[in-house]
Amino acid sequence: MTPEGGGLRRTLGPLHLWALAVGLVISGDYFGWNLGVAHAGPLGMALATLGVTALYVCFLFGYTELAAAIPDAGGPFAFVGRAFGPRVARLAAAATLMEFAFAPPAIARAIGSYVHFRVPSLPVDAVAVGAFVLFGAINARGVTVALAFELVVTALATFELALYFALTGPHVSMGNLLTTPLLPGGWRGVWAAVPFAIWFYLGLEGVAMSAEEVVDPPRAIPRGFLAGIATLVVLALATLVCTTGVLPWQTVAADDSPLPRALARVLSPGHPMTHLMIYLGLLGLVASFHGILLGCSRQVFALARAGLLPTRYAALLPRYRSP
């Protein structure tokens, strides 16, 4: 831990942690999970999602205890190091760093592809690089500014999903949910759908990277973390039911934008709400990209502080105390 006065500032509360937990993951509600429907059908995907949900809920209860007891920007690296020593901690550090180093470029390209599709004159890679510059600058202004931005974007993306549920929910058909056969791929198909069900929660572990910047961790961390997982469970199950209940499962599995396609089915392709869903879908990508970028910066900072990366990466901007 950095000596008092030379480390990260403690400014975050439960609401910030909720925004980070939901924002890190929320892009997974918009796309990606639907590929699992091709293997298992609607019911099989629901079974896979329920299993993954149980896994992540149990995981987060343990993670909450660890983050509250060891509020360190290293997250899993710090937890494993305290329990098993530095050698095993290096394995956790390598795994976590790999996840958080490779995820931001992937999401940045997704943002670039999304913008390029609607504004063809903007190249994908240029938009992706611009996303790094823009959101890196926001992160550099300090965690208070970064998570205030994350809170706004996450709240808008969550509201958009709630509006989607309200519009599609009345049109859900049991015939679409309970297909014949019930499990097109059998139990092997359910197992094959598990990696795609994880998409509903992937990245949630990054919320622990901000524990070192939380005011009163024993009280704030459980409130923020548990509110976040509760929100994500509701969003995941409602997204699955409202999308597969409106569209045939073959259409859901084959579409890169299943939510706008479902909304177009219950309204019309040219309806203003359908267009709003398409454009606001970018908010989910932005929320996840910004949150993962923040988690990545804290992970690199913690590993450099521990001597596993060059120490220059542990430097903080003097004015904002941010990595």
N, C-alpha and C positions, 0 to 999 in steps of 0.2 A: 504494500500500500504506500502511496506517495505520502510523505510527511505532511502534517497539517499545514495548510496555507499554500502548498505547492501542488495540490491535486485538482480534481474536478470539483466544480461547485455543486452543492446540494440545493437544488431549487425545485425538484419535481414532486408532484403529489399524485394521489390515486387516479385522477382524471387523465393526467398525462400518460400514465402507465396503461390505462384502458385504451387510449387512442393509439399508443404504440403497439400494443398486443393485437388489436383489431386491424390496424393499418398494415402491419407486417404481412398479414395473411389474406386480406380481403380480396386481393386480385384473384385468388384461387376460386372464389365464388363465381367469377365471370367466365372463366374458361379453364380448360385443362382437365377438370374432374370428369367432364362429359365423355372423355375417351374411354373411361372405364365401363360405361354403359354398353359399349360394343362387345365386351367380354361377358358381361353378367346380366344384361337387361335391367329394367328399373328395380325389380325386387332384389336381385342379386347385388346391384350397386347400393341399394339401401342397407342390405345386410353388411356389406363391406364398410360402408360409412359408419354404421352403428358400432362395429368393432373398433374402427380407428378412433371414433369419438370416445369410447370407453378408455382406450389406450392413452389418448391425449389428456383426458380429464384426470386420470390417475397420475400421469406424468406431471401435470401442472401442479397438483397438490404437493408432490414431493419437491418440485422445482421452486415453488413458492416458499417452502420451509427453508430450502438452501439459500435462496436469494436474500431472504430476510435475515438469516443468521450470518451469511457471508456476502454482504453487499459490495461486490467487486466487479469492475468493468470486464474482467476476464471471463465471467460467467462460468461455464463448465470447466474451463481450465483451472479456475480458482477452487471450485468444488472438488474436483478430482485430486488436485494437488493437496488439499487439506486432508483428504481421506486416504490416499494411496501413495503420496509422495511425488517428487518432481518428475521421475521417469515416466510414470503412467500419465501424469498431467500433460506431458509433451504430446502424447497420442491424442488426448482430447483437444489440445490446442491445434494440432494439425488438422483434425477432422472439422472442427468449428471454423477455422480460418479458411479451409477449402470451400466450405459451404458459403460463407459470407464474402469470399473474394470472387467466386464465380457467379453468384446470383445477380449482383448489380449489373454486370454487362449484359446478361441475358434479358433482364427486365428493361434495360435501357434500349436494347434493340427492339423489344416488343413495343415500347413507346414510339421509337422511330418508325417502325412498320405501321403502327396505328395512324400516326400523323401523316406519313407519306401516302397512305391509302386515300386520305381525304384531301391532302394538298400535295399532289404528285411532284411539284417543283422542289419540294424539300427532300433531300436524300436521306435515306434511313440512317446511315452512319453519322451524318452531320447532326441529325436530331439527337441521336444517342449520345454523342460527345457533348452536345449542348446541354443535355439533361444532367450529365456528370458535373459540368461547370456550374450550372444554375443551382442544383441541389447541394453540391459541395459547398458553394458559397453560403447557402442558407445554413448548413450545418456548422460552418466555420463561425457564424455569428453567435454561437453558443447554444446549449441544449434548450434553454428557455424559448428562444426564438424558433428553433428547429421543431420542438414539440408543440408549440402553439400553432405552427403551420400544419403539422401532422394532425392535430386535433381537428382543425377546420376541414381538411381534405377527407379525413376518415369519417367525420360526422356527415359530410355531404354524400360520400359513397354509401354509407349505411342507410341514409335516408332514401337514396335512390333504390337500393334493394328493397326497403320496406314498401316503397311505392310500387315496385314490380310485383311484390307478393300480393298487394291489395288489388292490382289489376288482373293478375293471372289466377289468383286463388279461386275465385268463383267459377272458373272454367276448367278446373282440374277434373279429369275423367278417370274413374276407376278402371275403365277398360284399357287405358294407356298404362296405368300403374301395374295392374295384374294381368300380364300378357299370357298368351299360350304359345309355348310352355312358360311356366313361371321363371325358370332359370335356363335361358337359352344355352348358356355355356356350362351348365351343371355347377357343381361345387368348385371345380377347377376354375371356372369362369369367375366365381366370387373371389377366389384367391388372387386371380390375375387382376381383379379390379382394385385390390387393396392399395397399390402404389398410387392410383389415381384418386382414391378416397383421401389419401394423405394430403393431396393438394388443398383440401379444405382447411388444413391446419399447418401446412409447411411454413417454417420460418418463425413460428411462435416462440421458439427458444431464444430468439434474439432479444426479447424484452428484458432478459436478465442482464444484458450488457449495460443497461442504464441504471442498475440498482445502486451503483456507487454515487449517483447524482440525486438520489431520493432523500427528501426530508423525512425523518422518522421512519426508516425502513420497516421495523417490526409491525407498524400499523398500516402504512401506505401500501406496501408491496402486496400483502394478501388481498386488500380491497381492490387494487388495480388489476392484479393478475386474475383473480377469480371473476371479476366483472367482465374482463376480456374473454375468458374461455366460455362464460355463459352466453355472451353475445355471439361468439363464433359458432357455438353449437346450434343456436336458433337459426342463424343465417345459413349454415350448411344444410340442415334438414329441410328448411323452408325452400331453399334454392333447388334442392333435389326434387322435392315433391311438386313444386309449382312448374318446373321445367319439363320433367318427364311425364307429368300429368296432363300437360297441354299438347305436347308433340309426340308423335310416334318415336319409340326409342331409337330406331334406325336413323331418324333425322337428327336427334340429339347427338348421337355418336359421331355423325359425319360433319357437323357444323362447327366452324371455328368460333362462332358467336352465338351460342345457343340461347342466351337470354333475349337479345333483340329479335331472334327468330321466333321465339315463343310469344313475345309481345306483339309481333306482327301478325301472328296467327289469331290472337284474340281481339286485336284492334284492326290495323291494316298496315301494310308496309309504308304508306305515306302519312300515317297519323303522326301528329306532332309529338306525342309521347314516345312513339317508336324511335323517332329521330333523337329525342332527348336522351333516351336510353343509350343510344349508340355513342353520342358525344360525351355524356357523363361517364360512360364506361372507362374513359381515360383516367378518371379520378382514382379508380381502384388500382390501376398500374402505378400512378404517381404516389399514392399512399404507401404501397408496398416497396417501391423503389427507394423512396425517401427514408422509410423506416429501416430497411436493410442496409442502406448506405450509412446510416447513423450507427447501427449495430456493428458494422464492419469497422468503422473508424475507432470505436471503443475497443474492439477485440485487438486490432493492430496496436493501439496504444498500450493495452494491458500486457501484450506479449513482448513489446519492446521494453516496457518498464521492467519486466522480469528477465530481460537479457536474452530472450529467444529470437528477437529480431533486432536489427540495428537500432541503437539507442536514440538516434535522431527521430525515429518514428514515435517516440514517447514525448516529443516536445509539445507544449501547449501554447496557443496564441496568448500573449500576455494580457491583452485587453479582455478577451472573452473566456479565457480558461477552457478552451475547447481544443481537441486534438487536431 
